[in-house]
Amino acid sequence: MSTDTTSTAPAAPPVSRAAVVPPRPRGLAGLKRLLYSQKLAPYFFIAPFVITLAVFWTVPLVRAFTLSTQEVLYGDTTFVGADNYRRLLGDRVFWQAMYNSVRYMVLTLVLLIPIPMVLAAVINSRIGSPRVKSFFKASMFVPALTSVVVAGIIFRLMFAETGTGLMNQVIGFFGLGPVRWLREDIPGLVALLSLAMWRYTGVNVMYFLAGMQSIPTEYYEAASIDGANKVQQFFRITVPNLKPTLVYVTTISIYGGLAMFLESFMLYAGNGSPNNQGLTVVGYLYRRGIEENDIGFASAVGVVLLVVIMAINMTNLTLSGVFRKERVR
């Protein structure tokens, strides 16, 4: 009688997937969850701006305010409190520089907002050849790409007080005598505004043209059906719908006007001008901080200028309704 010697071996336990695939490091998994988090994603997107703002704006601002309360002499600092501000408010030259900057800012607002807006409306209209308009847009924007140093030297030669200067030749054609452009207050202001118009008109035209092209054409078609002419369409449709662009251009123009320095510096071939007629607040800061090595006083000038710019711009934004909450219907 034969006996079956084969025996059934016990079944091997199933191999788990965790034993085959090695577990991921917890650190990488946590980093991935952090990067893909919907709550933290907005903060990652704005992080570069916040870091740039903190490094290049907030830190220098705090440092400037700290220096404005100190007297800095060859690396040694002495706390003087508000003495620099008291000296600043009692300095007649500072108020002359502030007057020059505010006057320049107001006049650039008067010139560099309505004129570019009208030019942009002409370019945006259906009147004229598209090729001519394209050439006009390109030629208007070229001055913005030109160096302020080069432009200042050219305008200084144009407004030379000699009879051979270009502007004196132009007015001489109409029988007027030569003008000492950069030796008198009003003619010097005309030269400075001419430089500003030449340089920044094309930039503002581009801003307003972009705003006009975002206005739906249906508005103008409906107005034409109702019998509105081009002038009425401009004031009833174009201008109201350009409010965001107007607020932006006004804001940067206020800052640019009060912070202007290089144009005046190059036009007058330095920071000195007759009776300080071309001295701006930034030029005054440069004179006291760089030329006279009074860093603490110059920092006080910078802080006061920042406060003035912020006050004017915040007033403008408030009156424009930027901070006003829209009503939910």
Contacts in CASP RR format, 6 or more apart in sequence:
PFRMAT RR
TARGET T0000
AUTHOR 0000-0000-0000
METHOD contacts of the structure
MODEL  1
MSTDTTSTAPAAPPVSRAAVVPPRPRGLAGLKRLLYSQKLAPYFFIAPFV
ITLAVFWTVPLVRAFTLSTQEVLYGDTTFVGADNYRRLLGDRVFWQAMYN
SVRYMVLTLVLLIPIPMVLAAVINSRIGSPRVKSFFKASMFVPALTSVVV
AGIIFRLMFAETGTGLMNQVIGFFGLGPVRWLREDIPGLVALLSLAMWRY
TGVNVMYFLAGMQSIPTEYYEAASIDGANKVQQFFRITVPNLKPTLVYVT
TISIYGGLAMFLESFMLYAGNGSPNNQGLTVVGYLYRRGIEENDIGFASA
VGVVLLVVIMAINMTNLTLSGVFRKERVR
34 40 0 8 1.000
35 44 0 8 1.000
61 306 0 8 1.000
64 299 0 8 1.000
64 302 0 8 1.000
64 303 0 8 1.000
65 299 0 8 1.000
65 303 0 8 1.000
67 77 0 8 1.000
67 295 0 8 1.000
67 296 0 8 1.000
67 299 0 8 1.000
68 84 0 8 1.000
68 85 0 8 1.000
68 296 0 8 1.000
68 299 0 8 1.000
68 300 0 8 1.000
68 302 0 8 1.000
68 303 0 8 1.000
69 79 0 8 1.000
69 80 0 8 1.000
69 81 0 8 1.000
69 82 0 8 1.000
69 84 0 8 1.000
70 77 0 8 1.000
70 78 0 8 1.000
70 79 0 8 1.000
70 80 0 8 1.000
70 81 0 8 1.000
70 296 0 8 1.000
71 77 0 8 1.000
71 78 0 8 1.000
71 80 0 8 1.000
71 83 0 8 1.000
71 84 0 8 1.000
71 296 0 8 1.000
72 294 0 8 1.000
72 295 0 8 1.000
72 296 0 8 1.000
84 296 0 8 1.000
84 297 0 8 1.000
84 299 0 8 1.000
84 300 0 8 1.000
85 300 0 8 1.000
85 304 0 8 1.000
87 297 0 8 1.000
87 300 0 8 1.000
88 94 0 8 1.000
88 297 0 8 1.000
88 300 0 8 1.000
88 301 0 8 1.000
88 304 0 8 1.000
93 276 0 8 1.000
93 279 0 8 1.000
93 284 0 8 1.000
94 281 0 8 1.000
94 284 0 8 1.000
94 301 0 8 1.000
96 276 0 8 1.000
96 279 0 8 1.000
97 276 0 8 1.000
97 279 0 8 1.000
97 280 0 8 1.000
97 281 0 8 1.000
97 283 0 8 1.000
97 284 0 8 1.000
98 281 0 8 1.000
98 308 0 8 1.000
100 276 0 8 1.000
100 277 0 8 1.000
100 278 0 8 1.000
100 279 0 8 1.000
100 280 0 8 1.000
101 257 0 8 1.000
101 258 0 8 1.000
101 260 0 8 1.000
101 280 0 8 1.000
101 281 0 8 1.000
101 282 0 8 1.000
102 258 0 8 1.000
103 189 0 8 1.000
104 189 0 8 1.000
104 192 0 8 1.000
104 193 0 8 1.000
104 196 0 8 1.000
104 257 0 8 1.000
104 260 0 8 1.000
104 280 0 8 1.000
105 253 0 8 1.000
105 254 0 8 1.000
105 256 0 8 1.000
105 257 0 8 1.000
105 258 0 8 1.000
105 260 0 8 1.000
107 189 0 8 1.000
107 193 0 8 1.000
108 193 0 8 1.000
108 196 0 8 1.000
108 200 0 8 1.000
108 253 0 8 1.000
108 256 0 8 1.000
108 257 0 8 1.000
109 250 0 8 1.000
109 253 0 8 1.000
109 254 0 8 1.000
111 193 0 8 1.000
111 196 0 8 1.000
111 197 0 8 1.000
112 196 0 8 1.000
112 197 0 8 1.000
112 200 0 8 1.000
112 201 0 8 1.000
112 204 0 8 1.000
112 253 0 8 1.000
113 204 0 8 1.000
113 246 0 8 1.000
113 249 0 8 1.000
113 250 0 8 1.000
113 253 0 8 1.000
115 197 0 8 1.000
115 201 0 8 1.000
116 201 0 8 1.000
116 202 0 8 1.000
116 204 0 8 1.000
116 205 0 8 1.000
116 207 0 8 1.000
116 208 0 8 1.000
117 204 0 8 1.000
117 208 0 8 1.000
117 239 0 8 1.000
117 242 0 8 1.000
119 140 0 8 1.000
119 201 0 8 1.000
119 202 0 8 1.000
119 205 0 8 1.000
120 205 0 8 1.000
120 208 0 8 1.000
120 209 0 8 1.000
120 212 0 8 1.000
121 208 0 8 1.000
121 212 0 8 1.000
121 234 0 8 1.000
121 238 0 8 1.000
123 133 0 8 1.000
123 136 0 8 1.000
123 137 0 8 1.000
123 205 0 8 1.000
123 209 0 8 1.000
124 209 0 8 1.000
124 212 0 8 1.000
124 213 0 8 1.000
125 230 0 8 1.000
137 205 0 8 1.000
137 206 0 8 1.000
137 209 0 8 1.000
140 201 0 8 1.000
140 202 0 8 1.000
140 205 0 8 1.000
141 202 0 8 1.000
141 203 0 8 1.000
141 205 0 8 1.000
141 206 0 8 1.000
143 151 0 8 1.000
143 198 0 8 1.000
143 199 0 8 1.000
143 200 0 8 1.000
143 201 0 8 1.000
143 202 0 8 1.000
144 199 0 8 1.000
144 200 0 8 1.000
144 202 0 8 1.000
144 203 0 8 1.000
146 199 0 8 1.000
148 199 0 8 1.000
148 262 0 8 1.000
148 263 0 8 1.000
148 266 0 8 1.000
149 262 0 8 1.000
149 266 0 8 1.000
151 195 0 8 1.000
151 198 0 8 1.000
151 199 0 8 1.000
151 263 0 8 1.000
151 266 0 8 1.000
152 195 0 8 1.000
152 263 0 8 1.000
152 266 0 8 1.000
152 267 0 8 1.000
153 266 0 8 1.000
155 191 0 8 1.000
155 194 0 8 1.000
155 195 0 8 1.000
155 198 0 8 1.000
155 267 0 8 1.000
156 182 0 8 1.000
156 266 0 8 1.000
156 267 0 8 1.000
156 268 0 8 1.000
156 269 0 8 1.000
157 165 0 8 1.000
157 166 0 8 1.000
158 165 0 8 1.000
158 166 0 8 1.000
158 167 0 8 1.000
159 165 0 8 1.000
159 166 0 8 1.000
159 167 0 8 1.000
159 181 0 8 1.000
159 182 0 8 1.000
159 187 0 8 1.000
159 188 0 8 1.000
159 191 0 8 1.000
159 194 0 8 1.000
159 267 0 8 1.000
160 166 0 8 1.000
160 168 0 8 1.000
160 181 0 8 1.000
161 168 0 8 1.000
161 178 0 8 1.000
161 179 0 8 1.000
161 180 0 8 1.000
161 181 0 8 1.000
161 182 0 8 1.000
161 183 0 8 1.000
162 168 0 8 1.000
162 178 0 8 1.000
163 169 0 8 1.000
163 178 0 8 1.000
167 179 0 8 1.000
167 181 0 8 1.000
167 191 0 8 1.000
168 177 0 8 1.000
168 178 0 8 1.000
168 179 0 8 1.000
168 181 0 8 1.000
171 177 0 8 1.000
171 178 0 8 1.000
171 179 0 8 1.000
172 178 0 8 1.000
179 187 0 8 1.000
180 187 0 8 1.000
181 187 0 8 1.000
181 188 0 8 1.000
181 190 0 8 1.000
181 191 0 8 1.000
182 188 0 8 1.000
182 191 0 8 1.000
182 267 0 8 1.000
182 268 0 8 1.000
182 273 0 8 1.000
182 274 0 8 1.000
183 274 0 8 1.000
184 274 0 8 1.000
184 277 0 8 1.000
185 275 0 8 1.000
185 277 0 8 1.000
188 277 0 8 1.000
188 278 0 8 1.000
189 277 0 8 1.000
191 267 0 8 1.000
192 263 0 8 1.000
192 264 0 8 1.000
192 267 0 8 1.000
192 278 0 8 1.000
195 263 0 8 1.000
195 267 0 8 1.000
196 260 0 8 1.000
196 263 0 8 1.000
199 263 0 8 1.000
204 249 0 8 1.000
204 253 0 8 1.000
207 245 0 8 1.000
207 248 0 8 1.000
207 249 0 8 1.000
208 242 0 8 1.000
208 245 0 8 1.000
208 249 0 8 1.000
210 245 0 8 1.000
211 241 0 8 1.000
211 242 0 8 1.000
211 244 0 8 1.000
211 245 0 8 1.000
212 238 0 8 1.000
212 242 0 8 1.000
215 237 0 8 1.000
215 238 0 8 1.000
215 241 0 8 1.000
215 242 0 8 1.000
219 237 0 8 1.000
219 241 0 8 1.000
220 233 0 8 1.000
220 237 0 8 1.000
223 232 0 8 1.000
223 233 0 8 1.000
223 236 0 8 1.000
223 237 0 8 1.000
224 233 0 8 1.000
228 236 0 8 1.000
239 246 0 8 1.000
243 320 0 8 1.000
246 320 0 8 1.000
247 316 0 8 1.000
247 317 0 8 1.000
247 320 0 8 1.000
247 322 0 8 1.000
250 316 0 8 1.000
250 320 0 8 1.000
251 313 0 8 1.000
251 316 0 8 1.000
251 317 0 8 1.000
254 309 0 8 1.000
254 312 0 8 1.000
254 313 0 8 1.000
254 316 0 8 1.000
255 309 0 8 1.000
255 313 0 8 1.000
258 281 0 8 1.000
258 305 0 8 1.000
258 308 0 8 1.000
258 309 0 8 1.000
258 312 0 8 1.000
259 281 0 8 1.000
259 282 0 8 1.000
259 305 0 8 1.000
259 309 0 8 1.000
260 280 0 8 1.000
260 282 0 8 1.000
261 280 0 8 1.000
261 282 0 8 1.000
261 283 0 8 1.000
261 286 0 8 1.000
264 273 0 8 1.000
264 278 0 8 1.000
264 279 0 8 1.000
264 280 0 8 1.000
264 283 0 8 1.000
265 271 0 8 1.000
265 283 0 8 1.000
265 286 0 8 1.000
268 278 0 8 1.000
271 279 0 8 1.000
271 283 0 8 1.000
271 286 0 8 1.000
271 287 0 8 1.000
271 291 0 8 1.000
272 278 0 8 1.000
272 279 0 8 1.000
273 279 0 8 1.000
279 287 0 8 1.000
281 301 0 8 1.000
281 302 0 8 1.000
281 305 0 8 1.000
282 305 0 8 1.000
284 301 0 8 1.000
285 298 0 8 1.000
285 301 0 8 1.000
285 302 0 8 1.000
285 305 0 8 1.000
286 298 0 8 1.000
288 294 0 8 1.000
288 297 0 8 1.000
288 298 0 8 1.000
288 301 0 8 1.000
289 295 0 8 1.000
289 296 0 8 1.000
289 297 0 8 1.000
289 298 0 8 1.000
290 298 0 8 1.000
317 323 0 8 1.000
END
